[in-house]
């Protein structure tokens, strides 16, 4: 089933502003049929800087803490980092629900892919708090300088 998406806005005076082609395209696609209209605010997806910080700093540091605790996990292994990511999503994100034709919900694994920048920052903060509580590991803030004792 084809889906139509339009970017609209509400002006400061309260006028609803949508593309002029909306009415014609909706009529053409849904003539004689019911449809659902969903309105939601535009959110910015997580940034590539957030993604690099998570995969390049947060996950490797936490994997190192798990390794130091005696687990067979390596901060240098992409597979181990993916497994750690999957564990953290299960722990801190709600499952996604997929409904079938009868309206019965089926649980899917949680995902970070659709999180907004704010939601991903909150998720990362939860992971960092987990590192503090369970490993006494302080993962630095993005852009925070840390020193290495060599």
Secondary structure, 3 states (H helix, E strand, C coil): CCCCCCCCEECCCCCEECCCCHHHHHHHHHCCCCCCCCCCCCCCECCHHHHHHHHHHHHHHHHHHHHHCCCCCCCCCHHHHHHHHHHHHHHHCCCEEEECCCCCEEEECCCCCCCEHHHHHHHHHHHHHHHHHHHCCCCCCCCCCCCCCC
